Amino acid sequence: MRNMTTPDRNRVQLTGISSRAYEHPADRSALVAMRSLSGFDAVLKRTSGLFSERRLRLMFLASAVRTTDTQFRALHDMGRDSAYILDLHRIPEIYVQQDPKAYAMAIGFDEPFIIVSTGLLDLMDDEELRFVIGHETSHILSGHAVYGTMLAILTRLATRVAWIPLGYIGLRVIVAALEEWQRKAEMSADRGGLLAGQDPDAALRALMKLAGGSRLHEMNIEAFLDQAREYDTAGDVRDGLLKVLNMLGTTHPFAVTRVAELDRWRRSGEYERIIGGAYPRREDDGNASITEEIKAAANSYRESWAQSQDPFIGVLRDVAEGAVNAGERIFNRFARREN
């Protein structure tokens, strides 16, 4: 019988790993900036009574099945494995909820926990599930719940002030920016899920199944990556505009985008470097530079635009570059005042 505090096979423990190691630059810059605002998370906790962690935990404790050594044991072990590999000191509780839809989510501030639907359990094999649990554990390590809660609050607020045109427009701009952040946060968690599971093929399969369902024998990952390339290059400027409109109101990137981004990140060599021990440590998070992270985020967007074959992106590239440059100047002034 294996030691229940360590993974079931020879995975590398990433001792003291900082979430900055796997976070998308746009996500990481926002997180570094917000972590520098002392007391921000405490204020948000006090103002988010509608999203009470205690209330939600009690609800799932009453209506779902909590994994233990005697209930959904394999899933319970995956949670412990992910916490071990990502060096998360508190193992999040996992609840299984009856729902034919396939989903998982991480909830909470002080004692976050994970919800997994029965639809997801039926869809994924063990290694794919391990990636999903690692994905949610990465959300917890990054502290994404704070910003997810902010998005939920602002979305509800936007609906309440819809009768005030300028107020609604202003809030919609903020919500759109938070939605863009959350899409990048999902990409961060995909990378973290890969680091936790350490099985690239399983990670890509899991994301592909979210699009095509359980009939894996009818799908092919290379063909799906071809789909992603076609999505990026297909059509003219009108199609590019439609892609942007399709993203409005969404908090998750489309499946082909997630598969392509995760595959690109793995092929960049970053995954192997982290597994080899070359990654930022949590103990150094306080020394992270907001200015440098903002520059990294801007460079990431520039690289993405340069690589994209989307005609609409080509039209907007100069405008977007100007917006990024303006954003960098604003953050640089802010950083100088802080220093």
Sequence and secondary structure as in RCSB ss.txt:
>XXXX:A:sequence
MRNMTTPDRNRVQLTGISSRAYEHPADRSALVAMRSLSGFDAVLKRTSGLFSERRLRLMFLASAVRTTDTQFRAL
HDMGRDSAYILDLHRIPEIYVQQDPKAYAMAIGFDEPFIIVSTGLLDLMDDEELRFVIGHETSHILSGHAVYGTM
LAILTRLATRVAWIPLGYIGLRVIVAALEEWQRKAEMSADRGGLLAGQDPDAALRALMKLAGGSRLHEMNIEAFL
DQAREYDTAGDVRDGLLKVLNMLGTTHPFAVTRVAELDRWRRSGEYERIIGGAYPRREDDGNASITEEIKAAANS
YRESWAQSQDPFIGVLRDVAEGAVNAGERIFNRFARREN
>XXXX:A:secstr
   TTS SS     TTB GGGTS HHHHHHHHHHHTSTTHHHHHHHH GGG HHHHHHHHHHHSEE  SSSSHHH
HHHHHHHHHHTT SS  EEEEE  SS  EEEE SSS EEEEEHHHHHH  HHHHHHHHHHHHHHHHHTTHHHHHH
HHHHHHHHHHTTTSHHHHHHHHHHHHHHHHHHHHHHHHHHHHHHHHH  HHHHHHHHHHHHH S GGG  HHHHH
HHHHHHHH S HHHHHHHHHHHTT SS  HHHHHHHHHHHHHTTHHHHHHTT S BGGGGGG  HHHHHHHHHHH
HHHHHHH   HHHHHHHHHHHHHHHHHHHHHHHHHHHH 
